């Protein structure tokens, strides 16, 4: 099942508050919103994608617990990017001082900033082009490092702020240096 995009403008304009309320009223739906106001309805993942997402998030969380350099987030977390879009990467990380600068109220809602690091894992039903656009959107909003993991093609596209994207064929490990000091993702379980 692929994502469904609903164009609401010019019929309806959802404010940030209204979009947040829509998500809270429909907690079983995974929704994102583009900067143009389009709603993206994301289907649930299958078991293979879900267990791989958990592996990625767990490795990031374990590293962050050991280093305490920031905060790690799973795929349920919404981020309101500077462009106005609301996105939910499969895994994300925010540097500690940026997280601490947020008010308690900001921390409770969709986080009003772009993560420093994001990971997107391509599901078998995901079209590649929208994911590549999403990764570019993260960079355009200030993300320092992003990984688009495509298990179907057995490759990772690495996105770095101010640099061209780099495709790496079937790496077994991937370092997040210098953005996440000491973090290295083990991809063996992602490819198996």
C-alpha positions in Angstrom: 0.0 0.0 0.0 1.4 3.4 -1.0 1.1 6.8 0.6 -1.9 8.8 -0.4 -1.6 12.6 -1.0 -4.6 14.8 -0.6 -4.5 18.3 -2.0 -6.6 20.6 0.2 -5.7 24.0 -1.0 -7.5 26.2 -2.1 -10.6 24.5 -0.6 -9.3 24.2 2.9 -6.3 25.7 4.6 -5.2 23.8 7.7 -3.3 25.9 10.2 -0.5 24.3 12.2 -2.9 24.1 15.2 -5.7 22.5 13.0 -3.3 20.0 11.6 -2.0 19.1 15.1 -5.7 18.7 16.2 -6.5 16.5 13.2 -3.6 14.2 14.1 -4.6 14.0 17.8 -8.3 13.3 16.8 -7.1 10.5 14.4 -4.3 8.8 16.3 -4.5 5.6 14.2 -3.5 7.6 11.1 0.0 8.6 10.3 -0.2 12.0 8.7 2.3 14.4 7.3 1.8 17.8 5.7 3.8 19.4 3.0 4.8 23.1 3.0 2.1 23.6 0.3 -0.6 22.2 2.6 -1.0 18.8 1.0 -1.8 15.9 3.5 0.1 12.7 3.1 -1.6 9.6 4.6 1.0 7.0 5.3 -0.1 3.4 5.6 1.2 1.2 8.4 4.4 -0.7 7.6 4.6 -4.4 7.2 6.4 -6.7 9.7 9.8 -6.8 7.9 9.9 -3.0 7.6 8.7 -2.5 11.2 11.4 -4.7 12.7 14.1 -3.0 10.7 12.8 0.4 11.8 13.0 -0.7 15.4 16.5 -1.9 14.9 17.6 1.5 13.5 15.7 3.4 16.3 17.1 1.1 19.0 20.7 1.5 17.8 20.2 5.3 17.8 18.6 5.3 21.2 21.3 3.1 22.7 24.0 5.3 21.4 22.2 8.4 22.7 21.6 6.9 26.1 25.4 6.2 26.4 26.5 9.7 25.1 23.7 12.0 26.3 24.5 14.3 23.4 20.9 15.0 22.4 17.5 13.3 22.1 16.5 10.5 19.8 13.0 10.1 18.3 11.1 7.3 16.6 8.8 7.3 13.6 5.8 8.5 15.6 7.4 11.9 16.3 6.2 14.9 14.3 8.6 17.8 13.4 7.3 21.2 12.1 10.1 22.3 9.8 10.9 25.9 9.1 9.3 25.6 5.7 6.0 24.9 7.3 5.8 21.2 6.5 5.1 18.6 9.2 7.2 15.5 8.8 7.9 12.2 10.7 11.2 10.6 9.8 11.6 6.9 10.6 14.3 7.9 13.2 15.6 11.3 14.1 18.0 13.0 16.5 18.3 16.6 17.9 21.4 18.0 19.5 21.0 18.6 23.2 21.3 22.4 23.3 18.6 22.7 20.6 16.3 20.4 22.5 16.9 22.2 25.8 16.1 25.6 24.1 12.5 24.5 23.5 9.8 25.3 26.0 8.0 22.4 27.8 4.9 23.2 25.6 7.0 23.0 22.4 8.3 19.6 23.5 4.8 18.2 24.0 3.6 19.1 20.5 5.2 18.5 17.1 8.7 19.7 17.6 9.1 23.1 16.0 12.5 22.5 14.3 14.3 20.3 11.8 16.3 17.4 13.3 20.0 17.4 13.0 20.0 13.8 11.8 17.2 11.8 10.1 16.8 8.2 8.8 14.2 7.1 6.3 13.8 3.4 5.5 12.2 2.7 2.2 9.3 0.2 2.5 8.7 -2.2 -0.5 5.7 -0.1 -1.5 7.4 3.3 -1.3 8.2 5.1 -4.5 11.8 6.3 -4.4 11.3 9.9 -5.8 9.1 11.1 -3.0 11.6 9.8 -0.4 14.5 11.6 -2.2 12.4 14.8 -2.2 11.7 14.4 1.5 15.4 13.9 2.2 16.2 17.1 0.3 13.5 18.9 2.2 15.2 18.0 5.5 18.5 19.4 4.1 16.8 22.5 2.9 15.5 23.0 6.4 18.8 22.6 8.1 19.3 18.9 8.7 23.1 18.1 8.9 23.0 14.4 8.0 20.4 12.1 6.6 20.3 8.5 5.5 17.9 7.0 3.0 18.1 3.3 3.4 16.8 1.3 0.4 16.9 -2.4 1.4 15.3 -3.3 -2.0 18.3 -1.9 -3.9 20.7 -2.7 -1.0 22.1 0.8 -0.8 22.1 3.9 1.4 22.0 7.4 0.0 23.8 9.7 2.4 22.7 13.3 2.5 25.0 15.9 4.0 24.3 19.6 4.4 26.1 21.5 1.6 27.3 18.4 -0.2 26.0 16.2 -3.1 24.2 13.0 -2.1 26.4 9.9 -2.0 25.2 6.4 -2.7 26.9 3.6 -0.9 26.3 0.0 -2.0 25.3 -2.5 0.7 27.4 -1.2 3.6 27.5 -3.4 6.7 28.2 -0.4 9.0 27.7 3.4 8.5 29.3 6.1 10.5 27.4 9.3 11.4 30.6 11.2 12.2 31.0 14.1 12.7 27.3 14.9 13.4 26.8 12.1 15.9 30.1 11.5 17.5 30.8 7.8 17.8 27.5 6.6 16.3 27.9 3.7 13.8 24.8 2.0 12.5 25.0 -1.8 12.0 23.2 -2.6 8.8 23.6 -6.3 8.8 20.1 -6.9 10.1 18.7 -4.4 7.7 19.9 -6.4 4.7 19.1 -9.9 6.1 
